[in-house]
Amino acid sequence: METKLREALAELRKLWAGQETPASVRPVILDRLDQLSMLLAYQGFDLEATRRENASLRKALRDRRSRRG
């Protein structure tokens, strides 16, 4: 999913920087795309951290159950 979003952002950059886009609008659009890229990166980091945390919690639960049993 993240790869598809990155590809879509790259395509948007290319399209909006094209000749059809007025020069006065380009910096604003590119700035917004950069912000979106940054948010996407942080979302990816957050998702990975959540996955690791869930795995750690599952392991702790398994360990706790095996000590009781």
All heavy atoms as a GROMACS GRO file, in nm:
protein
  562
    1MET      N    1   0.082  -0.120   0.000
    1MET     CA    2   0.000   0.000   0.000
    1MET      C    3   0.086   0.126   0.000
    1MET      O    4   0.060   0.219  -0.073
    1MET     CB    5  -0.094  -0.004   0.121
    1MET     CG    6  -0.184   0.113   0.132
    1MET     SD    7  -0.308   0.108   0.004
    1MET     CE    8  -0.428   0.217   0.068
    2GLU      N    9   0.188   0.126   0.084
    2GLU     CA   10   0.275   0.243   0.093
    2GLU      C   11   0.344   0.270  -0.040
    2GLU      O   12   0.356   0.386  -0.080
    2GLU     CB   13   0.379   0.222   0.203
    2GLU     CG   14   0.462   0.344   0.231
    2GLU     CD   15   0.557   0.323   0.347
    2GLU    OE1   16   0.523   0.249   0.441
    2GLU    OE2   17   0.666   0.380   0.342
    3THR      N   18   0.384   0.166  -0.110
    3THR     CA   19   0.450   0.182  -0.240
    3THR      C   20   0.355   0.246  -0.340
    3THR      O   21   0.395   0.336  -0.415
    3THR     CB   22   0.499   0.046  -0.294
    3THR    OG1   23   0.586  -0.011  -0.197
    3THR    CG2   24   0.572   0.062  -0.424
    4LYS      N   25   0.231   0.203  -0.340
    4LYS     CA   26   0.133   0.261  -0.431
    4LYS      C   27   0.112   0.409  -0.402
    4LYS      O   28   0.099   0.489  -0.495
    4LYS     CB   29   0.000   0.187  -0.422
    4LYS     CG   30   0.003   0.049  -0.482
    4LYS     CD   31  -0.132  -0.017  -0.473
    4LYS     CE   32  -0.127  -0.157  -0.530
    4LYS     NZ   33  -0.258  -0.222  -0.525
    5LEU      N   34   0.108   0.445  -0.274
    5LEU     CA   35   0.092   0.586  -0.239
    5LEU      C   36   0.213   0.668  -0.282
    5LEU      O   37   0.199   0.779  -0.333
    5LEU     CB   38   0.068   0.600  -0.088
    5LEU     CG   39  -0.067   0.554  -0.038
    5LEU    CD1   40  -0.072   0.556   0.113
    5LEU    CD2   41  -0.178   0.638  -0.096
    6ARG      N   42   0.330   0.614  -0.263
    6ARG     CA   43   0.451   0.685  -0.307
    6ARG      C   44   0.452   0.704  -0.459
    6ARG      O   45   0.489   0.810  -0.509
    6ARG     CB   46   0.576   0.609  -0.264
    6ARG     CG   47   0.604   0.617  -0.117
    6ARG     CD   48   0.729   0.537  -0.082
    6ARG     NE   49   0.740   0.518   0.059
    6ARG     CZ   50   0.808   0.597   0.141
    6ARG    NH1   51   0.871   0.700   0.092
    6ARG    NH2   52   0.812   0.573   0.270
    7GLU      N   53   0.411   0.602  -0.530
    7GLU     CA   54   0.404   0.612  -0.676
    7GLU      C   55   0.302   0.718  -0.718
    7GLU      O   56   0.325   0.795  -0.810
    7GLU     CB   57   0.370   0.477  -0.738
    7GLU     CG   58   0.481   0.376  -0.728
    7GLU     CD   59   0.438   0.236  -0.770
    7GLU    OE1   60   0.320   0.215  -0.807
    7GLU    OE2   61   0.524   0.146  -0.766
    8ALA      N   62   0.189   0.721  -0.649
    8ALA     CA   63   0.086   0.821  -0.679
    8ALA      C   64   0.137   0.961  -0.652
    8ALA      O   65   0.112   1.053  -0.732
    8ALA     CB   66  -0.039   0.793  -0.596
    9LEU      N   67   0.210   0.979  -0.544
    9LEU     CA   68   0.268   1.110  -0.515
    9LEU      C   69   0.368   1.152  -0.623
    9LEU      O   70   0.369   1.267  -0.666
    9LEU     CB   71   0.337   1.109  -0.378
    9LEU     CG   72   0.246   1.112  -0.258
    9LEU    CD1   73   0.325   1.087  -0.131
    9LEU    CD2   74   0.172   1.244  -0.250
   10ALA      N   75   0.450   1.059  -0.665
   10ALA     CA   76   0.547   1.090  -0.771
   10ALA      C   77   0.476   1.128  -0.901
   10ALA      O   78   0.518   1.223  -0.970
   10ALA     CB   79   0.639   0.970  -0.794
   11GLU      N   80   0.370   1.057  -0.931
   11GLU     CA   81   0.294   1.089  -1.052
   11GLU      C   82   0.229   1.228  -1.041
   11GLU      O   83   0.230   1.305  -1.138
   11GLU     CB   84   0.187   0.983  -1.076
   11GLU     CG   85   0.110   1.003  -1.205
   11GLU     CD   86   0.007   0.894  -1.229
   11GLU    OE1   87   0.011   0.790  -1.160
   11GLU    OE2   88  -0.078   0.915  -1.316
   12LEU      N   89   0.176   1.259  -0.924
   12LEU     CA   90   0.117   1.392  -0.903
   12LEU      C   91   0.220   1.503  -0.919
   12LEU      O   92   0.193   1.606  -0.980
   12LEU     CB   93   0.054   1.401  -0.764
   12LEU     CG   94  -0.084   1.339  -0.749
   12LEU    CD1   95  -0.126   1.342  -0.602
   12LEU    CD2   96  -0.186   1.412  -0.835
   13ARG      N   97   0.338   1.480  -0.863
   13ARG     CA   98   0.445   1.580  -0.879
   13ARG      C   99   0.474   1.606  -1.027
   13ARG      O  100   0.488   1.719  -1.070
   13ARG     CB  101   0.573   1.532  -0.811
   13ARG     CG  102   0.579   1.561  -0.666
   13ARG     CD  103   0.722   1.544  -0.615
   13ARG     NE  104   0.722   1.552  -0.471
   13ARG     CZ  105   0.717   1.448  -0.390
   13ARG    NH1  106   0.715   1.326  -0.438
   13ARG    NH2  107   0.716   1.466  -0.260
   14LYS      N  108   0.482   1.498  -1.101
   14LYS     CA  109   0.513   1.508  -1.243
   14LYS      C  110   0.401   1.582  -1.318
   14LYS      O  111   0.428   1.670  -1.400
   14LYS     CB  112   0.534   1.369  -1.301
   14LYS     CG  113   0.576   1.367  -1.446
   14LYS     CD  114   0.599   1.224  -1.493
   14LYS     CE  115   0.635   1.221  -1.639
   14LYS     NZ  116   0.653   1.084  -1.688
   15LEU      N  117   0.277   1.544  -1.289
   15LEU     CA  118   0.164   1.606  -1.358
   15LEU      C  119   0.150   1.754  -1.325
   15LEU      O  120   0.131   1.838  -1.414
   15LEU     CB  121   0.034   1.533  -1.322
   15LEU     CG  122   0.017   1.393  -1.378
   15LEU    CD1  123  -0.108   1.328  -1.319
   15LEU    CD2  124   0.007   1.397  -1.529
   16TRP      N  125   0.158   1.788  -1.197
   16TRP     CA  126   0.138   1.926  -1.156
   16TRP      C  127   0.253   2.017  -1.195
   16TRP      O  128   0.235   2.138  -1.205
   16TRP     CB  129   0.112   1.934  -1.006
   16TRP     CG  130  -0.025   1.889  -0.970
   16TRP    CD1  131  -0.057   1.776  -0.903
   16TRP    CD2  132  -0.148   1.953  -1.002
   16TRP    NE1  133  -0.194   1.765  -0.891
   16TRP    CE2  134  -0.252   1.874  -0.952
   16TRP    CE3  135  -0.181   2.070  -1.071
   16TRP    CZ2  136  -0.385   1.907  -0.964
   16TRP    CZ3  137  -0.315   2.103  -1.084
   16TRP    CH2  138  -0.415   2.022  -1.031
   17ALA      N  139   0.368   1.962  -1.219
   17ALA     CA  140   0.482   2.043  -1.263
   17ALA      C  141   0.485   2.054  -1.415
   17ALA      O  142   0.577   2.111  -1.472
   17ALA     CB  143   0.612   1.984  -1.211
   18GLY      N  144   0.383   2.001  -1.481
   18GLY     CA  145   0.377   2.003  -1.626
   18GLY      C  146   0.348   2.142  -1.680
   18GLY      O  147   0.322   2.238  -1.608
   19GLN      N  148   0.350   2.153  -1.810
   19GLN     CA  149   0.332   2.282  -1.877
   19GLN      C  150   0.192   2.339  -1.860
   19GLN      O  151   0.173   2.460  -1.869
   19GLN     CB  152   0.364   2.267  -2.025
   19GLN     CG  153   0.510   2.239  -2.052
   19GLN     CD  154   0.538   2.221  -2.201
   19GLN    OE1  155   0.446   2.215  -2.281
   19GLN    NE2  156   0.665   2.212  -2.234
   20GLU      N  157   0.092   2.254  -1.835
   20GLU     CA  158  -0.045   2.300  -1.821
   20GLU      C  159  -0.069   2.376  -1.690
   20GLU      O  160  -0.163   2.452  -1.677
   20GLU     CB  161  -0.145   2.183  -1.828
   20GLU     CG  162  -0.136   2.100  -1.954
   20GLU     CD  163  -0.026   1.994  -1.946
   20GLU    OE1  164   0.006   1.947  -1.835
   20GLU    OE2  165   0.028   1.959  -2.052
   21THR      N  166   0.017   2.353  -1.592
   21THR     CA  167   0.000   2.414  -1.460
   21THR      C  168   0.064   2.552  -1.459
   21THR      O  169   0.180   2.567  -1.495
   21THR     CB  170   0.066   2.326  -1.352
   21THR    OG1  171   0.013   2.194  -1.364
   21THR    CG2  172   0.038   2.379  -1.214
   22PRO      N  173  -0.011   2.655  -1.417
   22PRO     CA  174   0.046   2.789  -1.411
   22PRO      C  175   0.166   2.795  -1.317
   22PRO      O  176   0.167   2.731  -1.211
   22PRO     CB  177  -0.068   2.875  -1.356
   22PRO     CG  178  -0.192   2.795  -1.375
   22PRO     CD  179  -0.152   2.652  -1.376
   23ALA      N  180   0.266   2.870  -1.355
   23ALA     CA  181   0.389   2.879  -1.276
   23ALA      C  182   0.363   2.931  -1.135
   23ALA      O  183   0.432   2.892  -1.040
   23ALA     CB  184   0.491   2.967  -1.348
   24SER      N  185   0.265   3.018  -1.119
   24SER     CA  186   0.237   3.075  -0.986
   24SER      C  187   0.181   2.972  -0.889
   24SER      O  188   0.190   2.989  -0.768
   24SER     CB  189   0.140   3.192  -1.000
   24SER     OG  190   0.017   3.146  -1.055
   25VAL      N  191   0.122   2.866  -0.941
   25VAL     CA  192   0.059   2.765  -0.857
   25VAL      C  193   0.156   2.651  -0.823
   25VAL      O  194   0.141   2.585  -0.721
   25VAL     CB  195  -0.066   2.708  -0.930
   25VAL    CG1  196  -0.131   2.598  -0.849
   25VAL    CG2  197  -0.165   2.819  -0.958
   26ARG      N  198   0.256   2.631  -0.903
   26ARG     CA  199   0.347   2.517  -0.886
   26ARG      C  200   0.412   2.509  -0.748
   26ARG      O  201   0.412   2.402  -0.687
   26ARG     CB  202   0.454   2.518  -0.995
   26ARG     CG  203   0.399   2.481  -1.129
   26ARG     CD  204   0.508   2.483  -1.233
   26ARG     NE  205   0.446   2.470  -1.365
   26ARG     CZ  206   0.508   2.493  -1.476
   26ARG    NH1  207   0.634   2.529  -1.475
   26ARG    NH2  208   0.445   2.478  -1.590
   27PRO      N  209   0.467   2.618  -0.695
   27PRO     CA  210   0.532   2.606  -0.563
   27PRO      C  211   0.434   2.563  -0.453
   27PRO      O  212   0.470   2.485  -0.365
   27PRO     CB  213   0.585   2.746  -0.535
   27PRO     CG  214   0.596   2.811  -0.668
   27PRO     CD  215   0.488   2.752  -0.752
   28VAL      N  216   0.312   2.613  -0.458
   28VAL     CA  217   0.212   2.577  -0.356
   28VAL      C  218   0.179   2.428  -0.366
   28VAL      O  219   0.173   2.357  -0.266
   28VAL     CB  220   0.084   2.663  -0.373
   28VAL    CG1  221  -0.024   2.616  -0.279
   28VAL    CG2  222   0.116   2.809  -0.353
   29ILE      N  223   0.159   2.382  -0.487
   29ILE     CA  224   0.125   2.241  -0.508
   29ILE      C  225   0.240   2.151  -0.464
   29ILE      O  226   0.219   2.052  -0.394
   29ILE     CB  227   0.088   2.215  -0.655
   29ILE    CG1  228  -0.042   2.289  -0.688
   29ILE    CG2  229   0.073   2.066  -0.683
   29ILE    CD1  230  -0.075   2.292  -0.835
   30LEU      N  231   0.360   2.185  -0.503
   30LEU     CA  232   0.476   2.103  -0.465
   30LEU      C  233   0.496   2.104  -0.314
   30LEU      O  234   0.534   2.001  -0.256
   30LEU     CB  235   0.600   2.151  -0.539
   30LEU     CG  236   0.599   2.125  -0.689
   30LEU    CD1  237   0.724   2.183  -0.754
   30LEU    CD2  238   0.586   1.978  -0.721
   31ASP      N  239   0.469   2.217  -0.250
   31ASP     CA  240   0.480   2.222  -0.104
   31ASP      C  241   0.379   2.129  -0.039
   31ASP      O  242   0.412   2.055   0.054
   31ASP     CB  243   0.459   2.366  -0.055
   31ASP     CG  244   0.476   2.377   0.095
   31ASP    OD1  245   0.582   2.334   0.147
   31ASP    OD2  246   0.384   2.430   0.160
   32ARG      N  247   0.258   2.128  -0.088
   32ARG     CA  248   0.154   2.040  -0.034
   32ARG      C  249   0.191   1.893  -0.057
   32ARG      O  250   0.170   1.808   0.030
   32ARG     CB  251   0.018   2.068  -0.097
   32ARG     CG  252  -0.036   2.206  -0.068
   32ARG     CD  253  -0.073   2.220   0.079
   32ARG     NE  254  -0.138   2.346   0.103
   32ARG     CZ  255  -0.083   2.450   0.163
   32ARG    NH1  256   0.041   2.442   0.207
   32ARG    NH2  257  -0.150   2.561   0.183
   33LEU      N  258   0.245   1.862  -0.173
   33LEU     CA  259   0.287   1.725  -0.201
   33LEU      C  260   0.400   1.683  -0.109
   33LEU      O  261   0.404   1.569  -0.061
   33LEU     CB  262   0.328   1.711  -0.347
   33LEU     CG  263   0.214   1.712  -0.448
   33LEU    CD1  264   0.269   1.722  -0.589
   33LEU    CD2  265   0.128   1.589  -0.432
   34ASP      N  266   0.493   1.774  -0.080
   34ASP     CA  267   0.601   1.743   0.013
   34ASP      C  268   0.545   1.716   0.153
   34ASP      O  269   0.591   1.624   0.222
   34ASP     CB  270   0.702   1.857   0.018
   34ASP     CG  271   0.790   1.863  -0.105
   34ASP    OD1  272   0.798   1.761  -0.178
   34ASP    OD2  273   0.851   1.969  -0.129
   35GLN      N  274   0.448   1.796   0.195
   35GLN     CA  275   0.386   1.774   0.326
   35GLN      C  276   0.317   1.638   0.331
   35GLN      O  277   0.327   1.566   0.430
   35GLN     CB  278   0.286   1.886   0.356
   35GLN     CG  279   0.350   2.019   0.383
   35GLN     CD  280   0.247   2.130   0.401
   35GLN    OE1  281   0.127   2.105   0.405
   35GLN    NE2  282   0.295   2.253   0.412
   36LEU      N  283   0.247   1.605   0.224
   36LEU     CA  284   0.180   1.476   0.217
   36LEU      C  285   0.281   1.361   0.220
   36LEU      O  286   0.260   1.260   0.287
   36LEU     CB  287   0.094   1.468   0.091
   36LEU     CG  288   0.006   1.346   0.074
   36LEU    CD1  289  -0.088   1.327   0.192
   36LEU    CD2  290  -0.075   1.358  -0.055
   37SER      N  291   0.392   1.378   0.152
   37SER     CA  292   0.498   1.276   0.153
   37SER      C  293   0.551   1.256   0.295
   37SER      O  294   0.574   1.143   0.338
   37SER     CB  295   0.612   1.317   0.062
   37SER     OG  296   0.572   1.319  -0.071
   38MET      N  297   0.570   1.366   0.367
   38MET     CA  298   0.621   1.357   0.504
   38MET      C  299   0.519   1.285   0.593
   38MET      O  300   0.555   1.198   0.673
   38MET     CB  301   0.648   1.496   0.560
   38MET     CG  302   0.709   1.496   0.697
   38MET     SD  303   0.875   1.429   0.703
   38MET     CE  304   0.964   1.560   0.625
   39LEU      N  305   0.393   1.319   0.578
   39LEU     CA  306   0.290   1.252   0.657
   39LEU      C  307   0.285   1.103   0.627
   39LEU      O  308   0.268   1.020   0.716
   39LEU     CB  309   0.153   1.315   0.630
   39LEU     CG  310   0.132   1.455   0.688
   39LEU    CD1  311   0.000   1.513   0.637
   39LEU    CD2  312   0.134   1.454   0.839
   40LEU      N  313   0.302   1.069   0.502
   40LEU     CA  314   0.304   0.928   0.462
   40LEU      C  315   0.422   0.855   0.525
   40LEU      O  316   0.408   0.743   0.575
   40LEU     CB  317   0.310   0.916   0.310
   40LEU     CG  318   0.317   0.777   0.252
   40LEU    CD1  319   0.194   0.696   0.290
   40LEU    CD2  320   0.332   0.784   0.102
   41ALA      N  321   0.537   0.920   0.527
   41ALA     CA  322   0.655   0.858   0.588
   41ALA      C  323   0.632   0.834   0.737
   41ALA      O  324   0.662   0.726   0.789
   41ALA     CB  325   0.777   0.946   0.567
   42TYR      N  326   0.579   0.934   0.807
   42TYR     CA  327   0.552   0.917   0.949
   42TYR      C  328   0.448   0.808   0.974
   42TYR      O  329   0.459   0.732   1.069
   42TYR     CB  330   0.504   1.049   1.012
   42TYR     CG  331   0.617   1.142   1.046
   42TYR    CD1  332   0.628   1.265   0.984
   42TYR    CD2  333   0.713   1.108   1.141
   42TYR    CE1  334   0.733   1.352   1.014
   42TYR    CE2  335   0.818   1.192   1.172
   42TYR     CZ  336   0.827   1.314   1.109
   42TYR     OH  337   0.930   1.399   1.139
   43GLN      N  338   0.349   0.800   0.887
   43GLN     CA  339   0.248   0.696   0.902
   43GLN      C  340   0.312   0.558   0.887
   43GLN      O  341   0.279   0.465   0.960
   43GLN     CB  342   0.137   0.714   0.798
   43GLN     CG  343   0.025   0.616   0.814
   43GLN     CD  344  -0.084   0.637   0.711
   43GLN    OE1  345  -0.061   0.695   0.606
   43GLN    NE2  346  -0.202   0.591   0.740
   44GLY      N  347   0.404   0.545   0.793
   44GLY     CA  348   0.475   0.418   0.776
   44GLY      C  349   0.556   0.382   0.898
   44GLY      O  350   0.555   0.266   0.942
   45PHE      N  351   0.626   0.480   0.957
   45PHE     CA  352   0.704   0.454   1.078
   45PHE      C  353   0.612   0.414   1.192
   45PHE      O  354   0.641   0.322   1.268
   45PHE     CB  355   0.784   0.578   1.120
   45PHE     CG  356   0.897   0.610   1.027
   45PHE    CD1  357   0.918   0.741   0.987
   45PHE    CD2  358   0.984   0.514   0.980
   45PHE    CE1  359   1.022   0.773   0.901
   45PHE    CE2  360   1.088   0.543   0.896
   45PHE     CZ  361   1.108   0.674   0.856
   46ASP      N  362   0.499   0.482   1.205
   46ASP     CA  363   0.404   0.452   1.312
   46ASP      C  364   0.346   0.312   1.296
   46ASP      O  365   0.332   0.238   1.393
   46ASP     CB  366   0.292   0.557   1.313
   46ASP     CG  367   0.201   0.544   1.433
   46ASP    OD1  368   0.251   0.522   1.545
   46ASP    OD2  369   0.079   0.556   1.414
   47LEU      N  370   0.313   0.276   1.174
   47LEU     CA  371   0.258   0.143   1.148
   47LEU      C  372   0.360   0.035   1.184
   47LEU      O  373   0.326  -0.065   1.248
   47LEU     CB  374   0.217   0.131   1.002
   47LEU     CG  375   0.156  -0.001   0.959
   47LEU    CD1  376   0.030  -0.031   1.038
   47LEU    CD2  377   0.125   0.003   0.810
   48GLU      N  378   0.484   0.055   1.147
   48GLU     CA  379   0.588  -0.043   1.178
   48GLU      C  380   0.609  -0.054   1.329
   48GLU      O  381   0.624  -0.164   1.383
   48GLU     CB  382   0.719  -0.007   1.108
   48GLU     CG  383   0.830  -0.107   1.130
   48GLU     CD  384   0.794  -0.249   1.088
   48GLU    OE1  385   0.720  -0.265   0.988
   48GLU    OE2  386   0.839  -0.344   1.154
   49ALA      N  387   0.609   0.059   1.399
   49ALA     CA  388   0.624   0.057   1.544
   49ALA      C  389   0.507  -0.017   1.609
   49ALA      O  390   0.526  -0.094   1.705
   49ALA     CB  391   0.634   0.198   1.598
   50THR      N  392   0.388   0.004   1.558
   50THR     CA  393   0.270  -0.065   1.611
   50THR      C  394   0.281  -0.215   1.589
   50THR      O  395   0.248  -0.294   1.678
   50THR     CB  396   0.141  -0.010   1.546
   50THR    OG1  397   0.132   0.130   1.573
   50THR    CG2  398   0.018  -0.080   1.598
   51ARG      N  399   0.329  -0.255   1.472
   51ARG     CA  400   0.346  -0.398   1.446
   51ARG      C  401   0.445  -0.461   1.544
   51ARG      O  402   0.421  -0.569   1.598
   51ARG     CB  403   0.396  -0.419   1.303
   51ARG     CG  404   0.290  -0.398   1.199
   51ARG     CD  405   0.346  -0.416   1.060
   51ARG     NE  406   0.246  -0.386   0.961
   51ARG     CZ  407   0.271  -0.347   0.838
   51ARG    NH1  408   0.395  -0.332   0.797
   51ARG    NH2  409   0.173  -0.321   0.754
   52ARG      N  410   0.557  -0.392   1.566
   52ARG     CA  411   0.657  -0.444   1.659
   52ARG      C  412   0.602  -0.451   1.801
   52ARG      O  413   0.625  -0.548   1.873
   52ARG     CB  414   0.783  -0.358   1.656
   52ARG     CG  415   0.874  -0.393   1.540
   52ARG     CD  416   1.004  -0.317   1.550
   52ARG     NE  417   0.991  -0.210   1.452
   52ARG     CZ  418   1.042  -0.090   1.461
   52ARG    NH1  419   1.114  -0.056   1.564
   52ARG    NH2  420   1.024  -0.001   1.367
   53GLU      N  421   0.529  -0.348   1.840
   53GLU     CA  422   0.471  -0.346   1.975
   53GLU      C  423   0.370  -0.459   1.991
   53GLU      O  424   0.368  -0.528   2.094
   53GLU     CB  425   0.403  -0.211   1.999
   53GLU     CG  426   0.347  -0.196   2.139
   53GLU     CD  427   0.285  -0.060   2.161
   53GLU    OE1  428   0.326   0.037   2.096
   53GLU    OE2  429   0.194  -0.052   2.246
   54ASN      N  430   0.287  -0.481   1.892
   54ASN     CA  431   0.189  -0.591   1.898
   54ASN      C  432   0.258  -0.726   1.908
   54ASN      O  433   0.216  -0.812   1.986
   54ASN     CB  434   0.096  -0.587   1.777
   54ASN     CG  435  -0.006  -0.477   1.784
   54ASN    OD1  436  -0.029  -0.420   1.891
   54ASN    ND2  437  -0.066  -0.444   1.671
   55ALA      N  438   0.363  -0.745   1.832
   55ALA     CA  439   0.438  -0.872   1.837
   55ALA      C  440   0.498  -0.892   1.975
   55ALA      O  441   0.494  -1.002   2.031
   55ALA     CB  442   0.546  -0.873   1.730
   56SER      N  443   0.551  -0.786   2.032
   56SER     CA  444   0.610  -0.794   2.165
   56SER      C  445   0.504  -0.827   2.270
   56SER      O  446   0.527  -0.910   2.360
   56SER     CB  447   0.678  -0.662   2.199
   56SER     OG  448   0.728  -0.663   2.328
   57LEU      N  449   0.389  -0.763   2.260
   57LEU     CA  450   0.281  -0.791   2.356
   57LEU      C  451   0.229  -0.934   2.342
   57LEU      O  452   0.201  -1.000   2.442
   57LEU     CB  453   0.167  -0.691   2.337
   57LEU     CG  454   0.199  -0.547   2.380
   57LEU    CD1  455   0.086  -0.454   2.338
   57LEU    CD2  456   0.221  -0.540   2.530
   58ARG      N  457   0.216  -0.982   2.218
   58ARG     CA  458   0.172  -1.120   2.197
   58ARG      C  459   0.271  -1.218   2.260
   58ARG      O  460   0.232  -1.316   2.323
   58ARG     CB  461   0.157  -1.150   2.049
   58ARG     CG  462   0.030  -1.096   1.991
   58ARG     CD  463   0.009  -1.147   1.848
   58ARG     NE  464  -0.076  -1.056   1.777
   58ARG     CZ  465  -0.037  -0.967   1.686
   58ARG    NH1  466   0.088  -0.959   1.650
   58ARG    NH2  467  -0.124  -0.886   1.629
   59LYS      N  468   0.399  -1.192   2.240
   59LYS     CA  469   0.503  -1.279   2.298
   59LYS      C  470   0.495  -1.277   2.450
   59LYS      O  471   0.504  -1.381   2.515
   59LYS     CB  472   0.641  -1.234   2.252
   59LYS     CG  473   0.753  -1.324   2.304
   59LYS     CD  474   0.888  -1.271   2.259
   59LYS     CE  475   1.002  -1.356   2.306
   59LYS     NZ  476   1.006  -1.386   2.447
   60ALA      N  477   0.476  -1.158   2.508
   60ALA     CA  478   0.466  -1.149   2.654
   60ALA      C  479   0.345  -1.227   2.704
   60ALA      O  480   0.354  -1.295   2.808
   60ALA     CB  481   0.456  -1.002   2.696
   61LEU      N  482   0.235  -1.220   2.634
   61LEU     CA  483   0.116  -1.297   2.674
   61LEU      C  484   0.141  -1.447   2.664
   61LEU      O  485   0.102  -1.524   2.753
   61LEU     CB  486  -0.004  -1.259   2.587
   61LEU     CG  487  -0.070  -1.125   2.620
   61LEU    CD1  488  -0.174  -1.091   2.515
   61LEU    CD2  489  -0.132  -1.129   2.759
   62ARG      N  490   0.205  -1.490   2.555
   62ARG     CA  491   0.237  -1.633   2.540
   62ARG      C  492   0.329  -1.679   2.652
   62ARG      O  493   0.310  -1.785   2.712
   62ARG     CB  494   0.301  -1.660   2.404
   62ARG     CG  495   0.204  -1.669   2.290
   62ARG     CD  496   0.269  -1.725   2.165
   62ARG     NE  497   0.390  -1.652   2.126
   62ARG     CZ  498   0.394  -1.551   2.039
   62ARG    NH1  499   0.283  -1.510   1.982
   62ARG    NH2  500   0.508  -1.492   2.010
   63ASP      N  501   0.431  -1.599   2.682
   63ASP     CA  502   0.525  -1.635   2.789
   63ASP      C  503   0.454  -1.644   2.924
   63ASP      O  504   0.480  -1.735   3.003
   63ASP     CB  505   0.638  -1.533   2.797
   63ASP     CG  506   0.731  -1.538   2.677
   63ASP    OD1  507   0.722  -1.634   2.597
   63ASP    OD2  508   0.811  -1.443   2.661
   64ARG      N  509   0.364  -1.552   2.947
   64ARG     CA  510   0.292  -1.552   3.074
   64ARG      C  511   0.200  -1.674   3.086
   64ARG      O  512   0.192  -1.737   3.191
   64ARG     CB  513   0.210  -1.424   3.086
   64ARG     CG  514   0.147  -1.406   3.220
   64ARG     CD  515   0.085  -1.270   3.231
   64ARG     NE  516   0.029  -1.257   3.365
   64ARG     CZ  517  -0.027  -1.149   3.410
   64ARG    NH1  518  -0.036  -1.045   3.334
   64ARG    NH2  519  -0.075  -1.146   3.531
   65ARG      N  520   0.135  -1.708   2.976
   65ARG     CA  521   0.047  -1.826   2.978
   65ARG      C  522   0.126  -1.954   2.996
   65ARG      O  523   0.082  -2.046   3.065
   65ARG     CB  524  -0.033  -1.833   2.848
   65ARG     CG  525  -0.142  -1.731   2.839
   65ARG     CD  526  -0.214  -1.740   2.709
   65ARG     NE  527  -0.310  -1.630   2.697
   65ARG     CZ  528  -0.359  -1.587   2.582
   65ARG    NH1  529  -0.324  -1.643   2.468
   65ARG    NH2  530  -0.445  -1.488   2.580
   66SER      N  531   0.242  -1.962   2.935
   66SER     CA  532   0.322  -2.085   2.948
   66SER      C  533   0.378  -2.101   3.090
   66SER      O  534   0.398  -2.214   3.136
   66SER     CB  535   0.437  -2.083   2.846
   66SER     OG  536   0.532  -1.983   2.875
   67ARG      N  537   0.401  -1.993   3.161
   67ARG     CA  538   0.448  -2.003   3.300
   67ARG      C  539   0.338  -2.052   3.392
   67ARG      O  540   0.364  -2.121   3.490
   67ARG     CB  541   0.496  -1.866   3.348
   67ARG     CG  542   0.632  -1.829   3.298
   67ARG     CD  543   0.682  -1.701   3.362
   67ARG     NE  544   0.747  -1.623   3.259
   67ARG     CZ  545   0.739  -1.494   3.243
   67ARG    NH1  546   0.666  -1.422   3.324
   67ARG    NH2  547   0.803  -1.432   3.146
   68ARG      N  548   0.214  -2.014   3.360
   68ARG     CA  549   0.100  -2.055   3.444
   68ARG      C  550   0.066  -2.202   3.423
   68ARG      O  551   0.021  -2.269   3.513
   68ARG     CB  552  -0.024  -1.972   3.410
   68ARG     CG  553  -0.019  -1.834   3.462
   68ARG     CD  554  -0.149  -1.765   3.431
   68ARG     NE  555  -0.152  -1.631   3.484
   68ARG     CZ  556  -0.254  -1.551   3.474
   68ARG    NH1  557  -0.362  -1.591   3.410
   68ARG    NH2  558  -0.250  -1.431   3.524
   69GLY      N  559   0.081  -2.245   3.297
   69GLY     CA  560   0.036  -2.380   3.262
   69GLY      C  561   0.130  -2.485   3.298
   69GLY      O  562   0.116  -2.588   3.348
   0.00000   0.00000   0.00000
